[in-house]
Amino acid sequence: MTEAIWIFFAFTLGLLARGAGLPPLVGYLVAGFTLHGVSDELGMDTESSEILAHLAHLGVLLLLFTVGLKLKFRSILRPEVIGGGLIHFAITCLIFMPGLYLLLDIGSQEALLLAIALSFSSTVLAAKVLESKQELRAFHGRVAIGILIVQDLIALVVMSVTSGNTPSGFAVLVFALPLLRPLLFRLMDASGHDELLVLLGLMLALAIGGMGFEVVGLSSELGALLMGALLAKHPRAVELSNSLWSVKEVFLVGFFLQIGMSGLPDDHALLFAVIAALLMPLKGILFFVLLLVFRLRSRSSFLSSLLLANYSEFGLILASVALPQWLVPLAVTVALSFVLSAPINRLAHPLYARLARYIDPLESSKRHPDEQPVSLGDTRVLVIGMGRTGTAAYEELRQTESRLMGLDSDPARLKGHREAGRNVFFADAEDYNFWQHLDMPGLEAVILCLHDIEGKKIAARRLRERGFDGFIAAHTLHEDEVAQIRDAGADDAYLTMSETGVALAGHVNHHLNSGSRTPLPESLG
């Protein structure tokens, strides 16, 4: 009966929050406060709260495991990500700590931990906003997510230090974890695509990472993150993360419910939240200035700083470990920051358009390497998206076409392509500013090999808006997407699996007619 009440309140208030254009987790927090207020009438006992606390802990471990799955160090070991994240963290703590110490009349250690909790920005909110706007792979989106991962790692270090656990002698075995990577990769390969893959993720996050680290006196949160990081380079890491998404989200509902049920906010908690909310613009301005210092364009700096100008659920996780007395005020602060930040981020592009004439002069004349404007020169054929399909198309055209260029939005891929002798450059096809400045005088044909349909549609639409009247072709895995890509401006869209079948049949015909045993092309093997 108790679980049914939790689900009813969480769903109802989460749905209302979404209807108001807010993240559902704001509704979950409100549901927790509401349940606390009516707990006596509903007959909810302390045992049920212990169950909820356990579910909440599982949700946190799964969240950290999925963060670990995204830890591609080549993408975050960049000056603007490491420097921007660490410098912002240091400056925020230096400003917040003395202010909290003097105004709240608390100890220096408590003030420091509270300042650290307020320095973080929300990974959940940023990911949700970027996903809804199809900007997860945009340059400003990657910068923001990279900085958030740096903050998450800082939070884990702080939680490990403040948890009070004394590591046992077996804790040194953690340094041997990388030796397990080949075994874990084999387990991933053997788990298929269904429930075994989900169970593998749960086992690694909760059993080996969570409970295993606790046994040797280390933080279970750190264990979950490290187990995810060990699998980050596996080709199916994204698939595992997507498989665990729903399970993780359900358990995290318990985390936010538990925070709300820990107590109703009093006048002091509400005042604290309002004052913290008034300081949110300062967080954003500091991020904006730092990213400009690292030579990002004003547009990228502005959009990234808007995403980061809020408070984080990781601050709540830290408070649950080290600052339980501040959990309710911080919960209200995080919820209020989401209420303010979510609608502002939906209007980010129009806001930039209004402010561009004021902030564009602030950017450095020397651009960031990943934001250099691209001129196609005398390029005749352009391949956008240099993953497996794009690379295969490039290699096939390379045999007959000398005026060939590839574009990709993943900086980590560029080095490999250039070492292979391919003419590939950085560009984000979903970046409106890129298309505004693109010079393409000799272009005759474009092949769209972007991963998601939105990227293909945006690229086709932007090309036509710029007056390109050449041939645009795209591939897709789903038949219902063909019409959408054509409507966006592409001349044709081909079903990848169908074309692979045609190519295989052609190879067999060649073998039957010539007796040749030429091996399959790498792109089909």
N, C-alpha and C positions, 0 to 999 in steps of 0.2 A: 504493500500500500504506500509506504514512504517513497519508494522509487518512482511510483506512478505520479505522486505529487511533484517530485523534483522535475520529472520530464514535462509535466503539464505547465508548470510555471516557467521553466526554461524555454520551452517552445513558444508559448504565448508571448512572453515579453521579448524574446529574441526576434520573433516575427514582427512585433510592433516596432522594434528598433530598426530592423531592416526596412520596413515601410516608411520610416522617417528618414531614410538615407544614411543611417548609422551602422557601424559594424554590429552584428548580432551579440558580440560579447558584452557590449554595453547593456543589452537587455538581460544577459545572464547575471551580471553584477546586480542589477536592479532586482532581478528575481531572487537572488540570495538575500538581499536586504529585506525584501517583502516576506520571504519565508521565515527569516529571523523574527520579524515583527508578529507573525501569526503562528509561531511554532507551538505556543501553549494551546491555542484553539485546535490546532491540527494534531496535537499529541505526539510531536516528533521528539524522540529521546536522544540522549548522547551517543548511544551505540550506533544509531544511523549516521551521526556526524562522523564517527570514526571510519565507517565504511566510505563515506564521501571523501574523507581525507586521504584514504588509500587510493581511491579512483583518481583524485586530483594529482597525487604523486606520480601515478602511472602516466597521466597526461603530460606532466612536465618532462618525464624521462623520454617519452615518445617525441615530444617537441624538440628536445635537444638531440635526439638521435637523427631526426630528419634534418636539423641544422647541420649536423656532422656530415650527412650525405651530400651536402652542397659545398663542403669545404674544399674547393679547388684552389690550392694555394697559389697557383700561377695567376689566378684572377684577382686574388686579394693582396698579393705581395706587390702592390703598386704604390708609388709615393702618395697619390691623392687619397688612397684608401687607408693605408697604414698611418701616414702622417696626419691626414684629416681626422681620423678616428681618435688617435692617441692625443693629439694636441687639443682637440675639442674636449676630450675627457679631462685632461689635466687642468685646462683653464676653467671649465665648469666647476670642478671640485674646489679649485682655489678661490672661486667667487662665492659658491654656495656654502662651503663649510664655515667660514667665519660668520657669515650672515645668519645661518641656522644656529650656530653656537651662541651668538649674542642675543638674537631675538627670541629664541625658544627656551633659553636657559637650560641647555642640556650639556652633557659631557662631550669632550672633544672627539672621542671614538664614535659615539652615537651620531654626532653631527657629521663626521666624515662618512659613515656608512649611509646616512640619509642623503648626503650630497651625491654619493656614488649612485644610489638608487634613482635619483632625479636626473642624473647625467645621461641615462640610457634613453634611446628612442625605440619606438615600437616596430619590431620585426613583423608581427602579424598584420598591423594596419598597413604598413608600407607594401607588403606582399599582396594584400587584398586590393589596394588601390592600383598598383601596377598591373595586376592580373586583370582587373575590370577594364583597364584602359589599353590592354595589350602592349604594355611598355616594360615588361620584365626584362627584355633583351635590349631595350634602348640604352644608350650610353649612360644617361643620368640615372636610369634604374639600376644598372649594374654597379655604379659608384655607390648609390645609397645602400644597396643590399650588402656590398662589400664592407662598408663602414659599420653596418648593423652586425655583421658577423664578428668584426673586431670587438664591438661592444659586448656581444654575447660571450666571447672568450674571456674578456675582462671580468664579466659577471661570474663566470664559472670559477675563475681564480679566486675572486673575493669570497664566494660561497665556500670553496674548499678550505680557505684560511680560517673563516669564521665559524665553520661547522663544529669545531671542537673535537673532531675525530683524530685519534692518534694512530698513524699508519703502523701496521705490523711489519715484521721483517720481510714478509712475502710481497709487500707493496713494490719492491724493486722489480718484480716480475712484469710490471706494467711496461718497462722499457723493452721487453721482449715481444710486445704485442705485434709490431710490424712483421715478425716472423710468421704470424698466423694468417697474413693476408692471402697467400696462395690457397690455403685451405678454405678460407671464407669465400674466395672467388669461385672455387669449385662447388661449394655449397649453393652459392647463388645460381650458378649454371644448372645445377641438378634440381633446383626447386621449381622450375617451370614458371608459369605465369599466373597460377591460381592461388588457392588457399595456402599451399606450402610456402609460397613466397611471403605471404603475410605472417605466417607462423615463424618463419626464419627471422623476419624483422623484429617481431615481438620477443623472440628468444634472445637475440643479440642485445636489444635495447633494455629489456627488463631483467632477464636472468643473468646473462654474462656481464653486461655493462653495469646494470643497476645493482643487483644483489651481489654479484661477484666482487665489485669494487668495495661495497660495504663490508664484506667479509674480511678484506685485508685492511680495513680502516680508512678507506678513501671515499670521496664523495661519489654517490651513485649518479649524480647529475654529470660529473666529469666522465664517469665510465660510459654513460649512454652516448655522450658526444664523441668520445674517442672511438667507440665501436662503429658509429656512423662514418667517422672520418676515414677509418680503415677501408671502407667500401666506396668512398667517394669517386675513385678512379675506375670503378667497374662500369662497363657500358650500360648496365641496367640499373644503375643507382637511382636515376630519375624514376624509372618504373617502380622500384621498391618504395620510394618516397610517395609516389602517387597511390600505391596500394595501401599504404598505412595512413593516408590522409584522413579518411573518414573515421577510422578507429581513434586516431590522435585527437581529432576535433571533438568527438563525443567525450573522451576522457577529460579534455581541457574544459569542457562545459562544467564538469565537476569541480575543477580548480576555481573557476570564477564564482560558482555557486557557493563553494566553501568560504571564499573571502567575504562574500556578502553576508553569509550566515554567521560569521564570526562576531558581528555586532553592527548596530545601526550607527551611522555617523552623527556625532554631536555638533554643536556650533563651532567648536575649535577645529574639528576635521573639515567642515565645510569652508571655514575661513582659510585654512591652510590650502585647500584645493583651489580656491579662487585666486589667492596670491600666486600660487605656483602657475596657474593658467595665465596670469598676466605676464609671467616671465617667459612664456613660450616663444614670443617673437625674438627675444634675445638669443635663445638657442638657435633659431633659424638664421638670424643675422650672422652669428659667429660661424656657422657652417658655410654660409654664403661667402664670407670674407676669406675663410681658409681655402675653399675650393678655387676661388679666384687667384689666390696666391700660388696654387699648384697649376695655374695656367689653363683652367677649364674656361670655356665660354661662359658668358653671363647667363645664357639660357640654361645650360646644363647645371650651373651652380645654383640658379634660382629654383629649378624643378627639384633637384636633389635636396636642397635645404628645406623646401616645403614638406617633403616626405619625412624629414628627420625632426621637424619642429613639433614634437609631442613627447609624451612620457610613455614608458614601456611596461609591458607585462613582465619583463625580466626584473624590473624594479620590485614588482610584487613577489616574484619568486625569491629574490634576495631578502626581502622583508620577512617572508615566511620562515627563512632560515636564521636570520640575524637580527631582525627588528620586528618581532611580532606585535609590539605595542604600537607600531606605526602602520600596521597592515590596512586598517580601515581608512585612515586619512589618505594613504597612498592609493588605495583602490578608488576612492572618489576622485582623486587627482587624475589618475589614468583615464577613468571614464569621462571626466570633463574634457580632458585633452583630446580624446577621440571625437567627442561631440563637436568640438571646434575645428579639429584638423581635417576630418573626413570631408565636409562640404567644401572647405577651402581647396583641398587637393583636387576635387572634381572640377574646379574652376581654374586650375593651375595655368593652363595654356592661355585662356583669355586674360588672366591677370598679368602674365608675362607680356602679352601684346600691348597692354596698357602702360606697363612700366618700362618697356624696352628702351625708350629714348633716354630714360634717366639712368638705367643700370648698364646698358651696353658700353658706354664710355669707360666704365670701371674695369673692363676686362683687359688682360695683358695683350700687347701687340704680338707677343711670341706665343703661339698656340700650343696646346697640349698635343703630343704626337698622335693620339687617337682622334683628334678633332680637326686635323688638317683638312681644308676643303679639297675635294677630289675633282680633277679634270680628267676626262676620259681620253683627251688628245685625239689621236686618229683611230681609236678602238672601233672595230666594226661589229664585233659580237661580244656581248656582256653576259656573264653568268653571275647571278645574284644569289648568294647562299652556297658556300663551298664546303658543305658536308659531304656525305658519301655520294649522294645523287649528283650534286653539283660538281664534285671532283671527277666523277665518271664522265659527265657530259663535257667537262673541260678537256679531259684527256682525249676523248674521241674527236673533238673539234680541233685539238692541237695539231693533229696530223695534217690537216688541210688548210687551217686558218691561222695566219701569222698575226693578225690584228685582233688579238683575243685578250680579254681581261676578266678577272674574277673579283668579286667584292664579298666581304664577310664581316659580321659585327662582333665576332669573337676574337679578341686580340691574341688569345693563346693559340689559335689555329694558324695565324699568319706566318709565324716562324717556320713551321713545318712545310707550308706551301712554298715559301720562298726558297727553302733549302732544296726542295724538289724541282726548282727552276720554273715555278708557275708565276705568272704575272698577276698577283693577288694583292689587294689593298684593303685597308679598313674602311668600312662605311656601314652606317646603320640605315637600312632601307625603311625603317619605321620613323625616322627622324625627319620631320617636315623641313627643318632648316637645311638638311643635306640636299634635298631636292631643289630647294630655292637657289642654291649656289652651284648646282651641278652643270658642268660644261661638257656637252656631248655632240660636237659638230659632225662627226663621221659615223655615228652609231646607226646600224641598220637592223639589228636583231637582239632580243633580250630573252634569256632563259631564267625563269624564276624557280629556284630550288630552295626557297625558304622553308623552314620547318612547319610553321603554322599558317593556316589559311589567311588570317588577318594580315600577316606580313605580305603575302602574295597580292592580296587585294589592294593594300595601301600602295605597294610598289607599282602595280599596273595603273592604278588611278593617278598617281603622281606623274608617271611617265606621260600619260595622255594629257594631263593638265599642262605639262611643259611643252606640248606641241609635238611630241614624238609620234610619228606615223608609221614606224617600222613594225616588224613582226615581233609579237610577244607570245612566248609559249611558257607553260607552267606544268608541273606535275602535281598530282594529288593522290592520296590513298582512298578517298571516299567519293563515290559517284555523285552524291548530293552536293558536293562542293564545286563540281565542274561548272555548273551554270553560274554560281556566284563569282567565280574567277573570271569567266567570260564577261559577265555584266560589269565587272570592275574595269574592263578595258583590254583583257588578254584576247589574242586572236584564237587561241585554243588551249585547252587543258587536257592532259593525258592521264589516264589512270595508271599509276606506277606498276601495279601488279599485272595489269593487262599487257602493258608494253614489255614487261619482263618475260611474260609468257610468249609473246610474239618473237622476242629475241632468242629465247630458248628453242622455239620451233625452227627459226631460221638456222640456228647452229646445228640442229639435228639434220635438217635438209642438206646443209652443206656437207655434213659427215656422210650421209647416205649417197649423195651424188658424186663425192670426190674420194671417199674412202679415207679422208683425213681424220686424225684423232687429235686435232688441235684442242688444247684445253680451253675451258670456258673463260671468257673475260673475267677479270677480278671483280668487276661490278656485279656480275651475275652469279659468281661462285659462292 
